[in-house]
Amino acid sequence: MTYKKKFTVLAGIIAALVLVYILTIIFDPQRIGSRTDAYSWLDLRQKNRIDRISINNQYETIVLEQRGGEWFVSRDGKDYPARRMRVEDFIDMLGKRAPYPVRSTSASSHERLSLIEGRCSQIIVAGGSGIPLLHLLIGQGDLAGQSVYLRKQGHNEVRSGEDIFSAYTDSTPVSWYNLRLFPESETGKLDPASVQRLTVYPPANGGDSIPYIFTRRGREWTITGIDIFDPDREKIDSYIREILNTTGDDFEETLSPSDPVFNDSRIVLELGDGSIRTLRMGAADDNDRRLATVSGTNYVYTIPDWVSRRLFADPDSLERD
């Protein structure tokens, strides 16, 4: 066989093998299955319509409502600010395409897989009045304990998928609360650049509370009330950021902001838009908790005492190294 003929034969064999390989990839059952199994529970094109989410885990129902572009947790007839980023992550999770293979199309499987009301967790996503955008039932886990069975209310089709739902359905209302004393700091609407003057009245501890004042002058700060010989602008900005990002551990429902208990210490922030926000705190209780409230809201927060102590800076910590 001449060289030319050998080359032609080998080239033909290689081409045939390449073709077989390509066809194997294209028609591989696992790849076909992964494409057909890709599914999302919520159409994210409807995301801007969502104004109410109900999460029921058989023991407790958490209701999230959006009003004026902000999310709230409705509890016992009162609304508390919700963590916007957590709500948005939850919605995006429901709309994310992922492997959810069909496991059954028969209604007879629903009871066996705990996909009937009263035996499952439920997520209801609504947008205005009318039929919900999603009513999802989450049943029992599979034998491996890594996936759960799911179906839409009113549909017989049962799918299964990774259990990314229980982190939300098994959570408490507190996990949804935005417990930042200044909720706007979560989205960056309130940051150190917004503060033009900061006045801090530390705990009096039985004596007179002498305030220390930080006043912005261009890119620098002037300070009165405490001795800081060489102030570090970045450290002061970090201190103010820590105040703005301070988070409580729960809301206190038995007191109102007008209660005289909030007279132990306070922090006043004067903002660039002319508004003033005042944080007032009570003394530490027997459980090392302080109560706090911020002007302009009706909320009372509980704060661990070790967290509240960070609100009153040690002058040495603001000195330049």
N, C-alpha and C positions, 0 to 999 in steps of 0.2 A: 504493500500500500504506500502510495507516494505521500510525501509530507503534506501536500495540499489536501489530499483526501483525509488523512489523519486529523488535520486541524479542523476540517469541516465537520467530521464525526464528533470530535470532542466538544466543539462549540455547540453542536446540536444537543448533546447530552447535558451540557451545563445549562443551556437555555431551558430545557425541559425540567431540570431539577429546580431552577429558580422559579419557574411557573408553578410547579407543585408546591413549593414552599409558600409562595404568595397566596395560592388558593387555600392552603392549610390555615394560614393566618386569618384570611377573610372569612372562611366558613367554620372556624374553630367554634364548637358548641359553647365553650365557656365565654368566649368573647361575644358571641351572639346573645347569650344569656345576660351578660353584664350590661349590654346596650338596652335590651328589652326590660331589664329589672330597674333601670334608672327611673326614678319617680320622685315627685315632690308633692307634698300634701296641700300646700297653699300656693296660689298663684300670686307671686310678688308684684305683678302689675296692679293688683288691688291694694297694695300696701298703704297707699295714701288714704284709702277709705277706712282703714281700721280705726275704730274708736272705743272698742270694748273687748276685753279678753277675760274669759272665765276659766279657771283651772280648778278642777275638782278631783281630789284624791280619795274619795269615799268618806274621809273624816272631816275635811275642811274644804271650804270653797274660797279661793282668792279671786277677787274681782279687780281688774285693772281698767281704768277709764282714762281717756284722753280728752282734755278740754283746753282750748286755747293753745294748742301745740305742746302742752305738758301732760305727763302721765301721773296718775294718782292711784294709790291703793285705797279702795273703799272698805272700811272696816267699822262695824258697830255704828253705822250712821255717820261716820266722820271720814274725811278724806285726808290721806297723808301723801306727801310727795314720793313718787316712785323713781327708782334708778333708771333713767332713760336708756342708758347703754345696755342694761340687762334686758329691758323690754325689747329693744331693737335686735339684740342678739337672739332672743327667743323667737321673734317673728322671722328673722333670717334663717334660723334653723329649720323652721317649719317649711320654708320655701326652697330650701337647698335640695338639689337633685342628688340622690344617693341610691345605692342598691336596696330596693324593697321588692323582692320577688313575691309573686302571687303564690299563696300556700293553699287557698281554698276558694271556691266560688259558691259554696253551699251554705245556706243559713243554718243547717244542722250542726255546723262546726262552731258556731258562735258561743254557745254555752260552755262547750268543752274547753275553749280557749279563753274563757272569762271575758268575752267581748259582748256582754249584755249589761244594761244599766243596773247599777247596784253592786256589780262585781268588778268594775274596771275604773280606771282614771279617765277623765274626760277633759278635753280642751275645746273650748268654743270661742271662735274668733268672729266678731261681728263688725259690720260697717253700716251704721245707720239702722233703720228698721227693716224688717223683712227677714228672709232666709239668711242664716249665718253664712259667712264666707267659708267657714270650716267648722265641722263638728266631728272631732276625732276621738275615737275610743281606743284606749291602750290597755291591752289585756295582759295575760300572764307571759312569763319569759319562756324561752325554749329550754331544752334539757341542758344545754351548755351554759345557760345563764347569761349569755352575752347579747341576745336579741330578744325582742318582744313582738307579740302579735298585735296588729293594728287594723282598724277598718274605719271607714267613714260611716257616720250614722245614716241609715236609710239604704246602705249598700251591702250586698252580701259578700263581696270580694274581700278576702282577708290577705294581708301582706305581712311580711316580717322584716325587721331591720334592727340595726344596732340600737341598743338602749341608750339613746342620748336624751330621753324624755324625763326619766325619773329625777334627774338633777333639778328639774323645774317643778314637776308634779308633786314631788315629796318635800318641797321646800316650805318654809313657814312664811307668813307675811313679812316678818322682819327682814328676810333675805331680799325682799323686793323694795324695801324702804330706801329712799335717798336720805340718809341720816347725816349728811353734811350740814353743818350749821348754816352754811351759805350754799344752798343747792346749786346756784348758778355757776359755781366753780367746777362742777362736773363737766360742763361743756365748754369751759374757758371763757364764759361771758363775764366772769369776775376773776381778775388776776392781780398780782402786785402792781402792775402798771395802772390799774384803776384807782389805786389808793393814793390820795394826795396828803392825807394826814392821818396818823395813827396815835390815839391817846390811850394809854394803858393805866388802869387803876388796879394795882395788885391787891390781894387780900390784905385787909387791915391788921388782922391778927390782934385785935384789941386796941390798936392805936389808930393814928390818922394815916390814911392811905394817900401817899404823895404820888401823883401821876408822873409818868414819863412820856414825852411827846416826840414823835418823829414827824418832821415836816419836809415834804419833797421840795427841793430847789433844783430844778432842771434834772440832771441825772444823779444828783447827790442828795443826801439827807442831812438836815440839821436836827440836833437832838438836845432836848432839855429835860431836866428832872433826874437824870442819871449820868454818871461820869463814864463816857466812852471817849478816850483821848484820840484814837485813830480808828474811826468807824469804817467798817468794810461794807460797801454798798451791796455787794452780792449776798453777804450774810444777812443783811437787813431785809433784802428782797426775799430771801429764803425763809426768814422768820415770819414775814407777812404771808407768804405762801402757805406756811404751816398753819397759820391762823385760819386762812380762807378754806383750807382743805380739812380742817378738824371735823371728825366724825363722831357722833354719839353711838351708843349701842342699842338704843330703843327710844320710843316716845313715851312720855309720862302722861297718862290720861286723866289723873285725878286733880291736877292743878292747872290754873290758868296763868298766862303771862303776867297778869296784874297782881299775883300773890306777892306779899312782902318778903318772901323767902329769898328773892333774887337781889340781895343787897350786899353780898359779901365782896364782890369784885365786878369790874366791867371793863369792856374794851370798846372804844368808839372808833369807827372807820369813816372818814370823810372822803367821798368818792369824787371822781372828776366830773360826773354829771350833776354835781351839787347835792346829791342825796347823802344821807347819814344813816349808817347801820350801827346799832348798839347791841353788843352781846353782854347780857347780864347773867351772873351765876350765883348760886347759893353755896354755902359751905359744904365741905365733905361730910357725908353721913357715916353711920356705923359700918356701912358696906363699901366704904371708899368710893362712893359715887357722888357726883355733883349734878345738880339740876341746872339747866341753862335755857335761856330763851333769847331770841333775836327780834329786835323791833321790826314791825311790818308783817309779822306772822303770828299765828295763833298756836304755834307748836311749842311744846316743852320737851326738851331732850334730857336723857340721862347720859352722863359722861364719866368714864372711869377717872378717878382722881389723878392717876399718873399721866393721863392724856391732858387734863386741864392744866397741870403744872407746866407743861411745855408751852402754854400760851403766855407765860410770864418769863421773858427772856432774862438770862443771866448776862449782865453787861459785858463780862469777859468774853462771852461767846460771840459777841458782835464786833470785837476788836480785829483789826487786820493782823494776820500772822506775821 
